[in-house]
Amino acid sequence: MNVVDWVLVGAVFVFAWAGWRQGFVAGLLSFAGFLGGGILAALVLPDIVASYFSEGTVRALVLIAAVLISALLGQTLASILGRMLRAAITWTPVKYVDRAAGAGLNVLALAVIVWIIASAVAMLPTTQTTTLVQQSKVVTTLDSLVPNQVRDSFIHLRDVVGQGAFPKVFSGIAEIVGPEVDAPNDSIVFNSGVLTAAQSVARIFGTASACETTLTGSGFFASSDVVLTNAHVVAGVRDPEVEIGNQRWAATVVYFDPKLDVAALKIDSALVPALTLQPSPPQSGDDAVAAGYPGGGSLQVAPVRIRALIDARGDDIYGKSGVERQVISFRGSVVPGDSGGPLLSNQGEVLGMVFGSGISNKSTGYAIAASELTTAIQSGIANAAAVSTGTCVVRD
């Protein structure tokens, strides 16, 4: 347990004692005021705060403070009425039942507000405070009990606090990084298999008219006419294009999975060698390479090192939670534009598709495991008709 846990344990006793003193009847109204004030602020204030504050951290801190103040204000106002009603209870046995129920209700109210605030704090840039919150046993246990439907109700709160450039790899507050591993091996980028595979890594771009923006990312050839990329790279894009060097092809999206975050694009057959999936998963400590077009610029082949293979429960590209997928965490940085590029073995085989970056640990990247990509490849080869690419996704 860390300092956040001890503070929360102390808060539980304080809230339980306060609930015991005020009783259930008064506590019910106090609970409704506290919870209602906090939830109302969490649902209504994000747009207002975002219109006045552009800097992510300041915006988040203001919003967190506003949620807490609104909750306390609601509690104060409702408690006045509650005390008036409680005065009408005179029978002693009922008073004790009223007190015990009041203690439990007050602790429940605390748990709800703690989860809302912790969810916002966990999205802030890495500090000692965010790390303590993410590592808190009380917070993570509480977070594990929250249904996905409740998480989805607060998508907009997470967006305003700072969703980041990528979909969330993990739906909960805690982030699984994996074990510490040695620094990447720089020489791996000169392996013949890696150099050959890099020739099959493409830049993907297109215009999402509804969002008035040009989206760019990376991808790789899975066959002579099929290119795989992330779904969030082509979301809302009608006419994507694929580019390698001075070669450019018009593409059609023939497979689009916004939950897994994978898409397949079809082009006229190109003289580009297809990459193969490595049949076995990588091991912790293995050398690897992340290839892509960071920032939509030139091709970069960066050495990384595998941390872990993880069964993750995360968000889809629109922020809805509950997506289960196998991902690979690796030591290395991922920036916008890298999305959709391959994570390659030292022999140039595909270990996975890069799709996310750590929130609390920026030196950790994530890739969708190769085993999750087979359906997209098969559908890409078999299909020729365009499919809907949903709505565009614009991230800070």
VOLO-752276 format. One record per residue (C-alpha): residue number from 1; residue in one letter; x, y, z. Coordinates in nm, 4 decimals. Layout:
VOLO-752276
{atom NUM,A,{X,Y,Z}}
...
end
This chain:
VOLO-752276
{atom 1,M,{0.0000,0.0000,0.0000}}
{atom 2,N,{0.1192,0.3519,-0.0771}}
{atom 3,V,{0.0351,0.6936,0.0645}}
{atom 4,V,{-0.2786,0.7238,-0.1518}}
{atom 5,D,{-0.4081,0.3990,-0.0029}}
{atom 6,W,{-0.3524,0.5174,0.3538}}
{atom 7,V,{-0.5215,0.8512,0.2804}}
{atom 8,L,{-0.8209,0.6695,0.1328}}
{atom 9,V,{-0.8403,0.4264,0.4249}}
{atom 10,G,{-0.8442,0.7256,0.6589}}
{atom 11,A,{-1.1099,0.8913,0.4449}}
{atom 12,V,{-1.3263,0.5790,0.4685}}
{atom 13,F,{-1.3241,0.5996,0.8487}}
{atom 14,V,{-1.3963,0.9731,0.8430}}
{atom 15,F,{-1.6848,0.9330,0.5973}}
{atom 16,A,{-1.8207,0.6308,0.7853}}
{atom 17,W,{-1.8164,0.8268,1.1137}}
{atom 18,A,{-1.9827,1.1240,0.9473}}
{atom 19,G,{-2.2439,0.8924,0.7986}}
{atom 20,W,{-2.3040,0.7294,1.1376}}
{atom 21,R,{-2.3636,1.0682,1.2961}}
{atom 22,Q,{-2.6008,1.1965,1.0304}}
{atom 23,G,{-2.7877,0.8682,0.9727}}
{atom 24,F,{-2.9391,0.7092,0.6636}}
{atom 25,V,{-3.2265,0.9476,0.6006}}
{atom 26,A,{-3.0064,1.2538,0.6144}}
{atom 27,G,{-2.7264,1.0544,0.4514}}
{atom 28,L,{-2.9448,0.9525,0.1594}}
{atom 29,L,{-3.0086,1.3134,0.0734}}
{atom 30,S,{-2.6451,1.3989,0.1450}}
{atom 31,F,{-2.5392,1.1086,-0.0786}}
{atom 32,A,{-2.7726,1.2213,-0.3541}}
{atom 33,G,{-2.6405,1.5754,-0.3278}}
{atom 34,F,{-2.2743,1.4703,-0.3169}}
{atom 35,L,{-2.3043,1.2147,-0.5953}}
{atom 36,G,{-2.5432,1.4218,-0.8024}}
{atom 37,G,{-2.3267,1.7323,-0.7775}}
{atom 38,G,{-2.0148,1.5400,-0.8770}}
{atom 39,I,{-2.1740,1.3525,-1.1658}}
{atom 40,L,{-2.3509,1.6631,-1.2954}}
{atom 41,A,{-2.0193,1.8475,-1.3000}}
{atom 42,A,{-1.8436,1.5547,-1.4702}}
{atom 43,L,{-2.1049,1.5449,-1.7455}}
{atom 44,V,{-2.1705,1.9175,-1.7969}}
{atom 45,L,{-1.8469,2.1009,-1.7185}}
{atom 46,P,{-1.5962,1.9341,-1.9587}}
{atom 47,D,{-1.7093,2.1446,-2.2570}}
{atom 48,I,{-1.7161,2.4636,-2.0498}}
{atom 49,V,{-1.3703,2.4029,-1.9021}}
{atom 50,A,{-1.2294,2.3112,-2.2440}}
{atom 51,S,{-1.3526,2.6415,-2.3879}}
{atom 52,Y,{-1.1539,2.8424,-2.1312}}
{atom 53,F,{-0.8407,2.6317,-2.0828}}
{atom 54,S,{-0.6408,2.4853,-2.3713}}
{atom 55,E,{-0.3416,2.3432,-2.1837}}
{atom 56,G,{-0.4128,1.9792,-2.0964}}
{atom 57,T,{-0.2786,1.9633,-1.7409}}
{atom 58,V,{-0.4380,2.2936,-1.6314}}
{atom 59,R,{-0.7652,2.1884,-1.7922}}
{atom 60,A,{-0.7590,1.8588,-1.6054}}
{atom 61,L,{-0.6790,2.0155,-1.2678}}
{atom 62,V,{-0.9555,2.2750,-1.3054}}
{atom 63,L,{-1.2037,2.0047,-1.3997}}
{atom 64,I,{-1.1047,1.7822,-1.1073}}
{atom 65,A,{-1.1413,2.0732,-0.8642}}
{atom 66,A,{-1.4772,2.1676,-1.0162}}
{atom 67,V,{-1.6103,1.8125,-0.9777}}
{atom 68,L,{-1.5051,1.8008,-0.6124}}
{atom 69,I,{-1.6439,2.1465,-0.5305}}
{atom 70,S,{-1.9716,2.0692,-0.7057}}
{atom 71,A,{-2.0027,1.7424,-0.5119}}
{atom 72,L,{-1.9417,1.9134,-0.1777}}
{atom 73,L,{-2.1835,2.1940,-0.2620}}
{atom 74,G,{-2.4541,1.9451,-0.3547}}
{atom 75,Q,{-2.3906,1.7555,-0.0331}}
{atom 76,T,{-2.4165,2.0685,0.1818}}
{atom 77,L,{-2.7451,2.1817,0.0316}}
{atom 78,A,{-2.9055,1.8370,0.0488}}
{atom 79,S,{-2.7839,1.7805,0.4066}}
{atom 80,I,{-2.9839,2.0784,0.5321}}
{atom 81,L,{-3.3072,1.9123,0.4238}}
{atom 82,G,{-3.1836,1.5749,0.5497}}
{atom 83,R,{-3.1248,1.6990,0.9030}}
{atom 84,M,{-3.4769,1.8362,0.9169}}
{atom 85,L,{-3.6217,1.4964,0.8201}}
{atom 86,R,{-3.3932,1.3028,1.0580}}
{atom 87,A,{-3.5209,1.5024,1.3540}}
{atom 88,A,{-3.8535,1.3260,1.3082}}
{atom 89,I,{-3.6983,0.9843,1.3971}}
{atom 90,T,{-3.7395,0.9307,1.7727}}
{atom 91,W,{-3.7489,0.5503,1.8340}}
{atom 92,T,{-3.4005,0.4349,1.9546}}
{atom 93,P,{-3.3745,0.0986,1.7621}}
{atom 94,V,{-3.4620,0.2717,1.4379}}
{atom 95,K,{-3.2039,0.5384,1.5142}}
{atom 96,Y,{-2.9241,0.2752,1.5299}}
{atom 97,V,{-3.0343,0.1148,1.2032}}
{atom 98,D,{-3.0508,0.4615,1.0534}}
{atom 99,R,{-2.6958,0.5377,1.1737}}
{atom 100,A,{-2.5431,0.2106,1.0416}}
{atom 101,A,{-2.7064,0.2487,0.7024}}
{atom 102,G,{-2.5900,0.6094,0.6931}}
{atom 103,A,{-2.2276,0.5037,0.7471}}
{atom 104,G,{-2.2418,0.2578,0.4567}}
{atom 105,L,{-2.4081,0.5082,0.2282}}
{atom 106,N,{-2.1470,0.7740,0.2983}}
{atom 107,V,{-1.8621,0.5330,0.2189}}
{atom 108,L,{-2.0342,0.4423,-0.1095}}
{atom 109,A,{-2.0554,0.8104,-0.2028}}
{atom 110,L,{-1.6846,0.8492,-0.1292}}
{atom 111,A,{-1.6025,0.5491,-0.3494}}
{atom 112,V,{-1.7896,0.6917,-0.6485}}
{atom 113,I,{-1.6252,1.0335,-0.6308}}
{atom 114,V,{-1.2810,0.8801,-0.5687}}
{atom 115,W,{-1.3217,0.6736,-0.8863}}
{atom 116,I,{-1.4269,0.9752,-1.0950}}
{atom 117,I,{-1.1353,1.1866,-0.9715}}
{atom 118,A,{-0.8828,0.9008,-0.9943}}
{atom 119,S,{-0.9899,0.8324,-1.3536}}
{atom 120,A,{-0.9118,1.1933,-1.4415}}
{atom 121,V,{-0.5827,1.2032,-1.2481}}
{atom 122,A,{-0.4627,0.8844,-1.4182}}
{atom 123,M,{-0.4891,1.0586,-1.7577}}
{atom 124,L,{-0.2568,1.3438,-1.6583}}
{atom 125,P,{0.1087,1.3558,-1.7684}}
{atom 126,T,{0.3300,1.1344,-1.5558}}
{atom 127,T,{0.4082,1.2772,-1.2123}}
{atom 128,Q,{0.4647,1.1209,-0.8728}}
{atom 129,T,{0.0968,1.1802,-0.7965}}
{atom 130,T,{-0.0353,1.0067,-1.1090}}
{atom 131,T,{0.1982,0.7136,-1.0481}}
{atom 132,L,{0.0778,0.6795,-0.6883}}
{atom 133,V,{-0.2855,0.6852,-0.8026}}
{atom 134,Q,{-0.2241,0.4234,-1.0720}}
{atom 135,Q,{-0.0390,0.1989,-0.8257}}
{atom 136,S,{-0.2891,0.2396,-0.5415}}
{atom 137,K,{-0.4363,-0.0968,-0.4401}}
{atom 138,V,{-0.7549,0.0692,-0.3151}}
{atom 139,V,{-0.8057,0.2645,-0.6388}}
{atom 140,T,{-0.7263,-0.0267,-0.8716}}
{atom 141,T,{-0.9517,-0.2633,-0.6744}}
{atom 142,L,{-1.2330,-0.0081,-0.6870}}
{atom 143,D,{-1.1708,0.0461,-1.0580}}
{atom 144,S,{-1.1944,-0.3283,-1.1285}}
{atom 145,L,{-1.5504,-0.3290,-0.9903}}
{atom 146,V,{-1.6776,-0.0535,-1.2221}}
{atom 147,P,{-1.8958,-0.1867,-1.5100}}
{atom 148,N,{-1.8018,-0.0923,-1.8664}}
{atom 149,Q,{-2.1362,0.0843,-1.9096}}
{atom 150,V,{-2.0419,0.3242,-1.6298}}
{atom 151,R,{-1.6987,0.3873,-1.7832}}
{atom 152,D,{-1.8612,0.4663,-2.1171}}
{atom 153,S,{-2.0825,0.7288,-1.9509}}
{atom 154,F,{-1.7691,0.9269,-1.8693}}
{atom 155,I,{-1.5975,0.9069,-2.2098}}
{atom 156,H,{-1.6269,1.2823,-2.2583}}
{atom 157,L,{-1.4641,1.3495,-1.9220}}
{atom 158,R,{-1.1637,1.1390,-2.0280}}
{atom 159,D,{-1.1507,1.3153,-2.3646}}
{atom 160,V,{-1.1310,1.6618,-2.2091}}
{atom 161,V,{-0.8740,1.5601,-1.9493}}
{atom 162,G,{-0.6544,1.4319,-2.2282}}
{atom 163,Q,{-0.7179,1.1113,-2.4173}}
{atom 164,G,{-0.3907,1.1342,-2.6040}}
{atom 165,A,{-0.2980,1.0492,-2.9594}}
{atom 166,F,{-0.3918,0.6811,-2.9372}}
{atom 167,P,{-0.6806,0.4640,-2.8176}}
{atom 168,K,{-0.6421,0.3519,-2.4556}}
{atom 169,V,{-0.4702,0.0151,-2.4409}}
{atom 170,F,{-0.6226,-0.0496,-2.0959}}
{atom 171,S,{-0.9727,0.0540,-1.9880}}
{atom 172,G,{-0.8903,0.0732,-1.6193}}
{atom 173,I,{-0.6883,0.3243,-1.4218}}
{atom 174,A,{-0.3870,0.0956,-1.3870}}
{atom 175,E,{-0.1586,0.0491,-1.6864}}
{atom 176,I,{0.0290,-0.2767,-1.7450}}
{atom 177,V,{0.3790,-0.2011,-1.8656}}
{atom 178,G,{0.5583,-0.5307,-1.8205}}
{atom 179,P,{0.8986,-0.6080,-1.6711}}
{atom 180,E,{1.2043,-0.3891,-1.6922}}
{atom 181,V,{1.4278,-0.4944,-1.9813}}
{atom 182,D,{1.7629,-0.3856,-2.1183}}
{atom 183,A,{1.7905,-0.0937,-2.3586}}
{atom 184,P,{1.7178,-0.1814,-2.7237}}
{atom 185,N,{1.9979,-0.3184,-2.9390}}
{atom 186,D,{2.0761,-0.0467,-3.1945}}
{atom 187,S,{2.2525,-0.2849,-3.4329}}
{atom 188,I,{1.9358,-0.4852,-3.5024}}
{atom 189,V,{1.8216,-0.2301,-3.7599}}
{atom 190,F,{2.1061,-0.3439,-3.9865}}
{atom 191,N,{1.9943,-0.7083,-3.9986}}
{atom 192,S,{1.9281,-0.8147,-4.3567}}
{atom 193,G,{1.5787,-0.9417,-4.2724}}
{atom 194,V,{1.4875,-0.6112,-4.1095}}
{atom 195,L,{1.6229,-0.4068,-4.4007}}
{atom 196,T,{1.4231,-0.6165,-4.6468}}
{atom 197,A,{1.1036,-0.5968,-4.4401}}
{atom 198,A,{1.1320,-0.2177,-4.4117}}
{atom 199,Q,{1.0796,-0.1951,-4.7888}}
{atom 200,S,{0.7234,-0.3194,-4.7354}}
{atom 201,V,{0.6268,-0.0543,-4.4783}}
{atom 202,A,{0.3938,0.2091,-4.6235}}
{atom 203,R,{0.2702,0.5539,-4.5318}}
{atom 204,I,{-0.1095,0.5807,-4.5160}}
{atom 205,F,{-0.2924,0.9101,-4.5495}}
{atom 206,G,{-0.6302,1.0515,-4.6378}}
{atom 207,T,{-0.8785,1.3268,-4.5595}}
{atom 208,A,{-1.1566,1.2868,-4.3055}}
{atom 209,S,{-1.3957,1.5515,-4.4350}}
{atom 210,A,{-1.6306,1.5428,-4.1361}}
{atom 211,C,{-1.3441,1.6397,-3.9044}}
{atom 212,E,{-1.1785,1.8694,-4.1588}}
{atom 213,T,{-0.8442,1.7011,-4.1058}}
{atom 214,T,{-0.5883,1.4889,-4.2848}}
{atom 215,L,{-0.5070,1.1648,-4.1080}}
{atom 216,T,{-0.1737,0.9934,-4.1509}}
{atom 217,G,{-0.0243,0.6727,-4.0241}}
{atom 218,S,{0.1717,0.3672,-4.1235}}
{atom 219,G,{0.0928,0.0233,-4.2592}}
{atom 220,F,{0.2534,-0.2822,-4.4128}}
{atom 221,F,{0.1919,-0.5138,-4.7068}}
{atom 222,A,{0.0301,-0.8409,-4.5976}}
{atom 223,S,{-0.0054,-0.9548,-4.9597}}
{atom 224,S,{0.0726,-0.8038,-5.2983}}
{atom 225,D,{-0.2509,-0.6018,-5.2909}}
{atom 226,V,{-0.3460,-0.5817,-4.9211}}
{atom 227,V,{-0.2054,-0.3308,-4.6730}}
{atom 228,L,{-0.2844,-0.3529,-4.3015}}
{atom 229,T,{-0.3077,-0.0496,-4.0755}}
{atom 230,N,{-0.4930,0.0685,-3.7651}}
{atom 231,A,{-0.8628,0.1438,-3.7926}}
{atom 232,H,{-0.8100,0.4812,-3.6230}}
{atom 233,V,{-0.5738,0.5800,-3.9077}}
{atom 234,V,{-0.8490,0.5528,-4.1719}}
{atom 235,A,{-1.1591,0.6216,-3.9582}}
{atom 236,G,{-1.3913,0.8508,-4.1527}}
{atom 237,V,{-1.1560,0.8563,-4.4533}}
{atom 238,R,{-1.3283,0.7925,-4.7873}}
{atom 239,D,{-1.0325,0.7781,-5.0271}}
{atom 240,P,{-0.7145,0.6697,-4.8488}}
{atom 241,E,{-0.3834,0.6445,-5.0287}}
{atom 242,V,{-0.0813,0.4201,-4.9786}}
{atom 243,E,{0.2717,0.5395,-5.0439}}
{atom 244,I,{0.6196,0.3855,-5.0449}}
{atom 245,G,{0.8990,0.6109,-5.1674}}
{atom 246,N,{0.7844,0.7629,-5.4958}}
{atom 247,Q,{0.5148,0.5003,-5.5489}}
{atom 248,R,{0.1569,0.5859,-5.4597}}
{atom 249,W,{-0.1635,0.3853,-5.4881}}
{atom 250,A,{-0.5304,0.4718,-5.4397}}
{atom 251,A,{-0.6747,0.2327,-5.1838}}
{atom 252,T,{-1.0112,0.0938,-5.0797}}
{atom 253,V,{-1.0857,-0.0007,-4.7204}}
{atom 254,V,{-1.2229,-0.3565,-4.7417}}
{atom 255,Y,{-1.2038,-0.4478,-4.3719}}
{atom 256,F,{-1.2594,-0.2174,-4.0737}}
{atom 257,D,{-1.2677,-0.3273,-3.7095}}
{atom 258,P,{-1.2951,-0.0273,-3.4735}}
{atom 259,K,{-1.2896,-0.2516,-3.1660}}
{atom 260,L,{-0.9656,-0.4344,-3.2372}}
{atom 261,D,{-0.8337,-0.1221,-3.4185}}
{atom 262,V,{-0.7350,-0.2990,-3.7408}}
{atom 263,A,{-0.8177,-0.2194,-4.1038}}
{atom 264,A,{-0.7252,-0.3742,-4.4394}}
{atom 265,L,{-0.6780,-0.1641,-4.7527}}
{atom 266,K,{-0.6880,-0.3032,-5.1069}}
{atom 267,I,{-0.4819,-0.1595,-5.3917}}
{atom 268,D,{-0.3881,-0.2623,-5.7442}}
{atom 269,S,{-0.1285,-0.5366,-5.7193}}
{atom 270,A,{0.2124,-0.3876,-5.6420}}
{atom 271,L,{0.5633,-0.5242,-5.6809}}
{atom 272,V,{0.6166,-0.5042,-5.3067}}
{atom 273,P,{0.7040,-0.8174,-5.1066}}
{atom 274,A,{0.4457,-0.9177,-4.8469}}
{atom 275,L,{0.5529,-0.9512,-4.4853}}
{atom 276,T,{0.4870,-1.2738,-4.2990}}
{atom 277,L,{0.3590,-1.3159,-3.9447}}
{atom 278,Q,{0.5930,-1.4831,-3.6988}}
{atom 279,P,{0.4111,-1.8048,-3.5967}}
{atom 280,S,{0.5212,-1.7937,-3.2321}}
{atom 281,P,{0.4842,-1.5002,-2.9901}}
{atom 282,P,{0.7959,-1.3105,-2.8806}}
{atom 283,Q,{0.9559,-1.3562,-2.5407}}
{atom 284,S,{1.0394,-1.0902,-2.2849}}
{atom 285,G,{1.3815,-0.9455,-2.3620}}
{atom 286,D,{1.3743,-1.0262,-2.7353}}
{atom 287,D,{1.5159,-0.7735,-2.9804}}
{atom 288,A,{1.2604,-0.6147,-3.2129}}
{atom 289,V,{1.2084,-0.3198,-3.4463}}
{atom 290,A,{0.9195,-0.0726,-3.4810}}
{atom 291,A,{0.8934,0.0612,-3.8361}}
{atom 292,G,{0.6747,0.3524,-3.9401}}
{atom 293,Y,{0.6389,0.7128,-4.0478}}
{atom 294,P,{0.6359,0.9234,-3.7275}}
{atom 295,G,{0.4580,1.2530,-3.7783}}
{atom 296,G,{0.3818,1.1536,-4.1365}}
{atom 297,G,{0.7463,1.2123,-4.2258}}
{atom 298,S,{1.0086,0.9744,-4.3585}}
{atom 299,L,{1.0375,0.6054,-4.2768}}
{atom 300,Q,{1.2022,0.5366,-3.9418}}
{atom 301,V,{1.3202,0.1938,-3.8287}}
{atom 302,A,{1.3661,0.2072,-3.4511}}
{atom 303,P,{1.5162,-0.0650,-3.2294}}
{atom 304,V,{1.2958,-0.1723,-2.9369}}
{atom 305,R,{1.2950,-0.4551,-2.6839}}
{atom 306,I,{1.0007,-0.6784,-2.5947}}
{atom 307,R,{0.8634,-0.6395,-2.2423}}
{atom 308,A,{0.5634,-0.8742,-2.2281}}
{atom 309,L,{0.2729,-1.0427,-2.4040}}
{atom 310,I,{-0.0449,-0.9168,-2.2325}}
{atom 311,D,{-0.4127,-1.0115,-2.2451}}
{atom 312,A,{-0.5463,-0.6569,-2.2329}}
{atom 313,R,{-0.8931,-0.5163,-2.1749}}
{atom 314,G,{-0.8994,-0.1739,-2.3362}}
{atom 315,D,{-1.1003,0.0794,-2.5356}}
{atom 316,D,{-1.2069,0.0796,-2.8986}}
{atom 317,I,{-1.1066,0.3701,-3.1230}}
{atom 318,Y,{-1.4060,0.5737,-3.0025}}
{atom 319,G,{-1.3263,0.5334,-2.6331}}
{atom 320,K,{-1.5797,0.2629,-2.5446}}
{atom 321,S,{-1.4361,0.0109,-2.3015}}
{atom 322,G,{-1.4493,-0.3671,-2.2837}}
{atom 323,V,{-1.2360,-0.4648,-2.5857}}
{atom 324,E,{-1.0298,-0.7763,-2.5204}}
{atom 325,R,{-0.7168,-0.8306,-2.7285}}
{atom 326,Q,{-0.3666,-0.9687,-2.6961}}
{atom 327,V,{-0.1027,-0.6978,-2.7080}}
{atom 328,I,{0.2744,-0.6787,-2.6885}}
{atom 329,S,{0.4395,-0.4170,-2.4700}}
{atom 330,F,{0.7885,-0.3092,-2.5659}}
{atom 331,R,{1.0570,-0.0694,-2.4497}}
{atom 332,G,{1.0577,0.2114,-2.7035}}
{atom 333,S,{0.8651,0.5277,-2.7812}}
{atom 334,V,{0.5638,0.5561,-3.0115}}
{atom 335,V,{0.4423,0.8849,-3.1593}}
{atom 336,P,{0.1509,0.9796,-3.3885}}
{atom 337,G,{0.2209,0.8553,-3.7396}}
{atom 338,D,{0.3718,0.5285,-3.6147}}
{atom 339,S,{0.0240,0.3780,-3.5792}}
{atom 340,G,{-0.0320,0.0784,-3.8045}}
{atom 341,G,{0.3343,0.0086,-3.8683}}
{atom 342,P,{0.4749,-0.3390,-3.8032}}
{atom 343,L,{0.6608,-0.4559,-3.4965}}
{atom 344,L,{0.9295,-0.6736,-3.6548}}
{atom 345,S,{1.1458,-0.9552,-3.5231}}
{atom 346,N,{1.5209,-0.9550,-3.5806}}
{atom 347,Q,{1.4490,-1.1679,-3.8892}}
{atom 348,G,{1.1954,-0.9224,-4.0318}}
{atom 349,E,{0.8813,-1.1198,-3.9478}}
{atom 350,V,{0.5745,-0.9390,-3.8108}}
{atom 351,L,{0.5290,-0.9735,-3.4359}}
{atom 352,G,{0.2403,-0.7287,-3.4235}}
{atom 353,M,{0.0979,-0.3933,-3.5325}}
{atom 354,V,{0.2014,-0.0803,-3.3419}}
{atom 355,F,{-0.1053,0.1024,-3.2103}}
{atom 356,G,{-0.0455,0.2733,-2.8781}}
{atom 357,S,{0.1855,0.4359,-2.6286}}
{atom 358,G,{0.2096,0.4232,-2.2532}}
{atom 359,I,{0.0383,0.7021,-2.0583}}
{atom 360,S,{0.2341,0.6781,-1.7359}}
{atom 361,N,{0.5442,0.5358,-1.9043}}
{atom 362,K,{0.6293,0.7119,-2.2299}}
{atom 363,S,{0.9183,0.4724,-2.2935}}
{atom 364,T,{0.6692,0.1919,-2.3488}}
{atom 365,G,{0.4831,0.1214,-2.6701}}
{atom 366,Y,{0.2140,-0.1328,-2.7518}}
{atom 367,A,{0.1422,-0.3486,-3.0545}}
{atom 368,I,{-0.1573,-0.5663,-3.1388}}
{atom 369,A,{-0.0208,-0.9223,-3.1412}}
{atom 370,A,{0.0219,-1.0952,-3.4788}}
{atom 371,S,{-0.2291,-1.3641,-3.3785}}
{atom 372,E,{-0.5011,-1.0960,-3.3799}}
{atom 373,L,{-0.4289,-0.9931,-3.7412}}
{atom 374,T,{-0.5145,-1.3115,-3.9329}}
{atom 375,T,{-0.8849,-1.2283,-3.9800}}
{atom 376,A,{-0.7982,-0.8875,-4.1243}}
{atom 377,I,{-0.5486,-1.0415,-4.3676}}
{atom 378,Q,{-0.7900,-1.3121,-4.4808}}
{atom 379,S,{-1.0746,-1.0613,-4.5212}}
{atom 380,G,{-0.8472,-0.8217,-4.7071}}
{atom 381,I,{-0.7482,-1.0897,-4.9559}}
{atom 382,A,{-1.1042,-1.2210,-5.0010}}
{atom 383,N,{-1.2944,-0.8912,-5.0163}}
{atom 384,A,{-1.2987,-0.6281,-5.2878}}
{atom 385,A,{-1.5964,-0.4114,-5.1926}}
{atom 386,A,{-1.5511,-0.0973,-4.9851}}
{atom 387,V,{-1.6798,-0.1029,-4.6280}}
{atom 388,S,{-1.7810,0.1824,-4.3993}}
{atom 389,T,{-1.4959,0.3438,-4.2078}}
{atom 390,G,{-1.7212,0.4891,-3.9400}}
{atom 391,T,{-1.6684,0.8391,-3.8100}}
{atom 392,C,{-1.3360,1.0152,-3.7882}}
{atom 393,V,{-1.1319,1.0283,-3.4709}}
{atom 394,V,{-0.9456,1.3477,-3.3847}}
{atom 395,R,{-0.7072,1.3213,-3.0888}}
{atom 396,D,{-0.4922,1.5778,-2.9123}}
end
